[in-house]
Amino acid sequence: MGSPGLHKAREKMAAAGVDEVAIETFAHYYRLLEHGETGMIPEAAIEPVDMPSLRDVEVSDEQAQDAIRTTAVIKLNGGLGTSMGMDRAKSLLCVRKGLNFLDIIARQVLHLRQQYDAPLPLLFMNSFRTSADTMAALARYDELPVQGLPLEFLQNKEPKLLAKDLNPVSWPKDPDLEWCPPGHGDLYTALRGTGLLEQLLEAGYQRVFVSNSDNLGAVPDARVAGWFAGTGAPFAIEAVRRTPSDRKGGHFARRRSDGRIVLRETAQTLPEDQEALQDLERHRFCSTNNLWFDLRKMQEALDVRDGILGLPLIRNEKTVDPSDQASPKVIQVETAMGAAVEVFPDSQLIEVGRDRFVPVKTTNDLLVLRSDVYDIGRDFVLDQVAVDLPFVDLDGEHYKVVAEFDKRFPEGAPSMKKASSLTVEGDYTFGARVQVVGDVELSTGAAERIPADTVLSGEE
């Protein structure tokens, strides 16, 4: 029978129409939670990992073309951009005049189809909150859907659990807040539960490239596809060298007990191991969340495990209403899709250039993306024209929310290609054609406007 809390959670999920595969997967993690599993990865249990670099790999044009022709593309698109004050799909954010993330993703794929004479199906894993907006935005691309395959599938949802007793939380004033996504590790559960995994195999596809929709650097590159196909590996992740901005994030390592690659997230790191987590010399590589997997081998792994891949648990403690710290404490049971790297003993890592990792998590990132640091070519691939990426730190009180951010850049982003850093404290509105050169710090106690054509230089 199991515990009363699990029984109530099962009933709640079934009543909401959640897929049976997802319910059983949730039950697996609930039992781990109930037995005290924390998902923590102690520093003593791991050691640093090394890997080959894409720049040193030889892939022929023929290998690349053959591989991309049997590759499908999945974009994770369930995020609302709530941390930036949004209440719709973050991928609807404008990147260039008239083009949002979805426009650029669609045009990247359409260009690659022509270049390689490849079907290259594009599928979006949406949430119930992003589905309608996303599909409406993509409707103008008549040629985007591939016959026999959907353009989207939905991620699952699960109940938040009261931290005190693991019962599903009840929150009548906003019942939507009783639910949460299971983390992007739900990708494998959703692919199996919707039957899409089998559909892709039946249609002749051999591998999938997965990335986040907010990372426009994550183009389904034929050369990487050729490398992955040539390894014969079941699973691979693209990694980049960590920089100071990645210090507090997750990293790759190798587990001492069995030699398998692991992805340790911040939420899986003990307080006493935080210093080691942030040591960029020791743990040098982090995940781009650009991953590749062999469809047949993924199906076999799921079959052997009765549909439950067995990703490591991430126990995420929050409040039921994220905006109300006095609301009841809850646990969200999550998994990371990249953690599948440890499920397969022959998984591979490959170091790629930072140009394949351009995530937009904050308005700081958005300012750089909208600036002249990047060109967008006829292939709709980002081309970094600045020698180095500038560091941007905008005052959260005035720039954190997209609506307020946009008000302060009414003429668009300033020129940043000669900038090293831009730090803004206070309320500035930028005029047209402002240039930032070198290291610039701005500070004001009152609202100010920077006139058009101003050159802000760190040397002044």
C-alpha positions in Angstrom: 0.0 0.0 0.0 2.8 2.4 0.8 2.6 5.5 3.0 -0.5 7.6 3.2 1.3 10.6 1.7 2.3 8.7 -1.4 -1.2 7.3 -1.7 -2.7 10.8 -1.6 -0.1 12.0 -4.1 -0.9 9.2 -6.5 -4.6 9.9 -6.3 -4.0 13.6 -6.9 -1.8 13.0 -10.0 -4.2 10.5 -11.4 -7.2 12.9 -10.9 -5.2 15.6 -12.8 -4.6 13.2 -15.7 -0.9 12.7 -15.2 0.6 9.9 -17.2 1.0 6.5 -15.4 4.7 6.4 -16.2 5.2 9.8 -14.6 3.2 8.7 -11.5 5.4 5.6 -11.1 8.5 7.6 -11.5 7.3 10.1 -8.9 6.6 7.2 -6.5 10.1 5.9 -7.0 11.6 9.2 -5.8 9.0 9.6 -3.1 10.2 6.3 -1.5 13.8 7.5 -1.7 12.8 10.7 0.0 10.9 8.8 2.6 13.9 6.7 3.4 16.1 9.8 4.0 17.8 10.0 0.6 19.2 13.5 0.2 20.9 13.1 -3.2 24.1 14.7 -1.7 27.4 13.9 -3.4 30.3 14.3 -0.9 33.6 15.7 -2.2 35.4 12.7 -0.8 33.4 10.4 -3.1 34.5 12.1 -6.4 37.6 13.2 -8.2 38.2 15.7 -11.1 37.4 14.6 -14.6 39.2 15.3 -18.0 37.8 15.0 -21.5 38.7 15.5 -25.2 38.1 18.8 -26.9 35.9 19.2 -30.0 38.7 21.3 -31.7 41.0 18.2 -31.6 38.4 15.8 -33.0 38.5 14.8 -36.7 35.0 14.4 -38.3 34.7 14.1 -42.0 32.0 16.1 -43.9 30.4 12.7 -44.9 30.3 11.6 -41.3 28.8 14.9 -40.2 26.1 14.8 -42.9 25.2 11.2 -42.3 24.8 11.8 -38.6 22.7 15.0 -38.8 20.3 13.2 -41.3 19.3 10.7 -38.6 19.2 13.3 -35.7 16.1 14.8 -34.1 16.2 18.0 -32.1 14.4 18.7 -28.8 14.3 22.1 -27.1 13.3 22.4 -23.4 10.8 25.2 -23.4 8.9 24.9 -20.1 10.3 28.0 -18.4 8.2 31.1 -17.8 11.1 33.5 -17.0 9.5 34.3 -13.6 12.8 35.4 -12.2 12.7 38.2 -14.8 9.1 39.1 -14.0 7.5 37.2 -16.9 4.3 35.2 -16.9 4.7 33.5 -20.3 7.3 31.5 -22.2 10.7 33.0 -21.8 11.5 32.0 -25.4 9.1 34.8 -26.5 11.6 37.4 -25.4 12.8 39.7 -28.1 16.4 39.1 -29.1 16.6 41.3 -32.2 14.0 43.5 -33.7 11.2 41.3 -34.9 12.9 38.1 -33.7 12.5 36.2 -30.5 14.2 33.0 -29.3 11.7 30.8 -31.0 12.1 32.6 -34.3 15.9 32.2 -34.3 15.6 28.5 -33.2 13.1 27.8 -36.0 15.3 29.5 -38.6 18.5 27.8 -37.5 16.8 24.4 -38.0 15.2 25.4 -41.3 18.6 26.6 -42.6 20.3 23.3 -41.5 17.7 21.2 -43.3 18.5 22.9 -46.5 22.3 22.8 -45.9 22.4 19.1 -45.2 19.2 17.9 -47.0 18.1 16.5 -43.7 14.6 16.2 -42.2 16.0 17.3 -38.7 12.7 17.3 -36.8 12.3 20.0 -34.1 10.2 19.2 -31.1 9.6 21.5 -28.1 9.1 20.1 -24.6 6.6 22.6 -23.3 4.8 22.9 -19.9 1.1 23.4 -19.7 1.9 27.1 -19.1 4.1 27.6 -22.2 2.3 25.4 -24.7 -0.4 27.8 -26.1 2.0 30.8 -26.4 4.7 28.7 -28.0 2.5 27.0 -30.6 0.9 30.3 -31.5 4.3 31.9 -32.1 5.5 29.0 -34.3 2.3 28.9 -36.4 3.8 31.1 -39.1 6.5 28.5 -39.9 4.3 26.2 -42.0 7.3 24.1 -43.0 8.6 23.5 -39.5 6.5 20.4 -38.5 7.8 17.0 -39.9 5.2 14.7 -41.1 4.2 12.0 -38.6 5.8 13.8 -35.6 4.3 16.5 -33.3 5.9 19.9 -32.9 5.5 19.7 -29.1 5.1 17.3 -26.2 4.3 18.3 -22.6 6.5 17.8 -19.5 4.8 16.2 -16.5 3.8 17.8 -13.3 3.9 16.5 -9.7 2.6 17.7 -6.3 4.7 19.7 -4.0 5.1 17.9 -0.7 4.9 19.4 2.8 8.3 19.3 4.4 6.9 18.3 7.8 5.1 15.1 6.7 5.5 14.6 2.9 1.8 14.9 2.3 0.8 16.8 -0.9 0.3 20.5 0.0 -3.1 22.1 -0.3 -3.1 25.8 -1.2 -6.7 26.9 -2.1 -5.9 30.5 -2.7 -3.9 29.5 -5.8 -4.2 25.7 -6.5 -1.6 26.0 -9.4 1.0 26.5 -6.7 0.3 23.0 -5.4 2.1 21.7 -8.4 5.7 21.8 -9.7 7.6 20.4 -12.7 9.8 17.4 -11.9 13.0 19.1 -13.2 14.3 18.6 -16.8 15.1 14.9 -16.0 11.4 14.5 -16.7 12.4 14.5 -20.4 13.0 10.8 -20.5 9.7 10.0 -18.6 7.8 12.3 -21.0 9.3 10.8 -24.1 8.4 7.3 -23.0 5.0 8.2 -21.6 3.9 10.1 -24.7 5.1 7.3 -27.0 7.4 9.8 -28.8 10.5 7.7 -28.1 9.0 4.8 -30.1 7.7 7.1 -32.8 11.2 8.6 -33.4 12.7 5.1 -33.7 10.0 3.9 -36.0 10.6 7.0 -38.2 14.3 6.0 -38.6 16.0 8.5 -36.2 19.0 7.2 -34.3 19.9 10.0 -31.9 18.5 13.2 -30.3 20.2 16.5 -29.6 18.6 18.3 -26.6 19.2 21.8 -25.3 17.5 24.7 -23.6 15.5 27.1 -25.7 17.2 30.1 -23.9 20.6 29.0 -25.2 20.9 30.2 -28.8 24.4 29.0 -29.0 23.1 25.4 -28.9 22.7 24.8 -32.6 22.3 21.2 -33.7 25.8 21.1 -35.1 26.5 18.3 -37.7 30.2 18.0 -36.6 29.2 17.3 -33.0 26.6 14.8 -34.3 29.3 13.1 -36.4 31.6 12.9 -33.4 28.8 11.4 -31.2 27.8 8.9 -33.8 31.5 7.8 -34.2 31.9 7.2 -30.5 29.2 4.6 -30.4 28.3 6.0 -26.9 24.8 5.8 -25.6 24.9 9.3 -24.1 27.1 12.4 -24.2 27.2 16.0 -22.8 28.9 19.1 -24.2 31.0 20.8 -21.5 32.7 24.1 -21.2 35.5 25.4 -19.0 34.1 27.0 -15.9 34.6 30.7 -15.4 34.1 32.9 -12.3 30.5 33.3 -13.3 30.0 29.5 -13.1 31.7 29.3 -9.6 28.4 28.6 -7.7 27.0 26.2 -10.3 27.3 22.5 -10.9 30.2 20.6 -12.4 31.3 17.2 -13.8 33.4 14.8 -11.7 34.2 11.1 -11.7 32.8 8.8 -8.9 35.6 7.0 -7.1 33.6 3.9 -6.3 32.8 2.8 -9.9 34.6 5.3 -12.2 31.4 6.7 -13.7 31.0 10.3 -14.7 28.6 12.3 -12.4 27.1 15.8 -12.7 27.1 17.4 -9.2 24.6 20.2 -8.9 24.8 22.9 -6.2 21.8 21.4 -4.4 23.7 18.1 -4.1 26.7 19.6 -2.5 27.2 19.5 1.3 27.8 22.8 3.1 31.3 21.8 4.0 32.1 21.0 0.4 31.0 24.4 -1.0 34.6 25.6 -1.2 35.6 22.6 -3.3 32.6 23.1 -5.5 33.8 26.6 -6.2 37.4 25.6 -6.9 37.8 26.3 -10.7 41.2 24.6 -10.8 40.0 21.4 -9.2 36.6 21.0 -11.0 37.2 22.7 -14.4 34.2 21.8 -16.4 30.4 22.5 -16.2 27.5 21.4 -18.3 26.1 23.3 -21.2 22.9 21.3 -20.9 23.5 20.4 -24.5 23.2 16.6 -24.6 23.1 13.8 -27.1 21.6 10.3 -26.7 21.1 7.2 -28.7 17.4 6.5 -29.0 17.7 2.7 -29.1 20.0 2.5 -26.1 17.8 4.9 -24.2 14.7 2.8 -25.0 16.6 -0.3 -23.8 17.7 1.3 -20.6 14.1 2.4 -19.8 12.8 -1.0 -20.7 15.2 -2.7 -18.3 14.2 -0.3 -15.5 10.4 -0.5 -16.1 10.4 3.1 -17.4 12.3 4.6 -14.5 15.8 5.7 -15.6 16.9 6.1 -12.0 18.4 9.6 -12.1 19.8 10.9 -8.8 17.3 12.6 -6.6 17.5 16.4 -6.1 15.7 17.4 -2.9 14.7 21.0 -3.5 13.3 22.8 -0.4 11.1 25.9 -1.1 7.9 27.6 0.2 4.6 26.7 -1.5 4.3 30.3 -2.6 7.8 31.4 -3.8 6.8 35.0 -3.3 5.7 34.4 0.4 8.5 33.1 2.6 5.9 32.7 5.4 3.9 30.1 3.4 4.4 26.4 4.3 7.8 24.8 3.6 7.6 22.2 0.8 9.9 19.7 -0.9 10.0 19.6 -4.7 11.3 16.2 -6.0 13.5 17.0 -9.0 16.0 15.3 -11.3 18.4 16.8 -13.9 18.5 15.4 -17.4 22.3 15.6 -17.5 22.5 13.3 -14.6 21.7 10.5 -17.0 25.5 10.6 -17.8 26.0 8.3 -14.8 23.3 5.8 -15.8 25.3 4.7 -18.8 28.8 3.3 -18.1 30.1 4.4 -21.6 28.9 8.0 -21.4 31.1 10.6 -23.0 32.0 14.2 -22.4 33.4 16.7 -24.9 34.7 20.2 -24.3 33.2 22.7 -26.7 33.7 26.4 -27.2 31.8 29.0 -25.1 30.0 30.0 -28.3 27.8 26.9 -27.8 26.8 28.1 -24.3 25.0 31.4 -24.3 22.2 31.0 -21.7 19.9 33.9 -20.8 19.0 33.5 -17.1 18.9 37.2 -16.2 18.6 40.6 -17.8 22.4 40.9 -17.5 22.6 38.1 -20.0 19.8 39.6 -22.1 21.7 42.9 -22.5 24.8 41.2 -23.8 22.7 39.1 -26.2 20.9 42.1 -27.6 24.0 44.1 -28.0 26.6 44.1 -30.8 28.7 41.6 -29.0 27.0 39.1 -31.3 26.1 39.2 -35.0 23.3 36.9 -36.3 24.3 35.6 -39.7 22.2 34.3 -42.6 22.3 30.9 -41.0 20.8 32.5 -37.8 23.8 31.3 -35.8 25.2 33.6 -33.2 28.7 34.9 -34.1 30.6 36.5 -31.3 32.4 39.6 -32.8 33.8 40.9 -29.5 37.1 39.5 -28.4 35.8 38.8 -24.9 32.4 38.6 -23.4 31.8 41.6 -21.2 30.7 41.1 -17.6 27.4 42.9 -16.8 25.9 43.6 -13.4 22.8 45.7 -13.5 21.1 47.1 -10.4 18.4 44.5 -9.6 16.0 47.1 -8.2 15.7 48.8 -11.6 16.7 46.2 -14.2 15.8 42.7 -12.9 12.2 42.7 -14.3 12.1 42.7 -18.2 9.4 45.4 -18.3 11.5 47.8 -16.2 14.7 46.7 -18.1 13.1 47.6 -21.5 12.0 51.0 -20.2 15.6 51.9 -19.5 16.9 50.8 -22.9 14.2 52.4 -25.1 16.5 52.7 -28.1 18.0 49.3 -27.7 21.2 48.0 -26.1 24.3 50.1 -26.1 27.3 49.1 -28.1 29.2 46.5 -25.9 31.7 45.0 -28.3 34.6 47.0 -26.8 33.4 46.6 -23.2 35.1 44.5 -20.6 32.5 45.1 -17.9 29.5 47.3 -17.1 28.3 47.7 -13.5 25.3 49.9 -12.8 24.1 51.0 -9.4 21.0 53.1 -9.5 18.5 54.2 -12.2 19.9 55.1 -15.6 18.0 55.3 -18.9 20.3 54.8 -21.9 19.8 56.9 -25.1 20.5 55.8 -28.6 23.9 54.7 -29.8 25.6 54.8 -26.4 29.0 53.0 -26.4 30.6 51.1 -23.5 34.3 50.9 -23.7 36.6 49.0 -21.2 35.5 48.7 -17.6 32.6 51.0 -16.8 31.0 51.6 -13.4 27.9 53.9 -13.1 26.4 54.9 -9.8 23.6 57.4 -9.0 21.2 58.2 -6.2 18.6 59.7 -8.6 17.1 58.8 -11.9 19.5 59.9 -14.7 19.5 59.7 -18.5 22.6 59.0 -20.5 22.4 61.1 -23.7 22.5 59.7 -27.2 25.9 59.1 -28.7 27.7 59.1 -25.3 30.9 57.1 -25.0 31.2 55.6 -21.6 34.8 54.7 -21.0 36.5 53.1 -18.0 39.5 55.4 -18.6 37.6 58.6 -17.7 
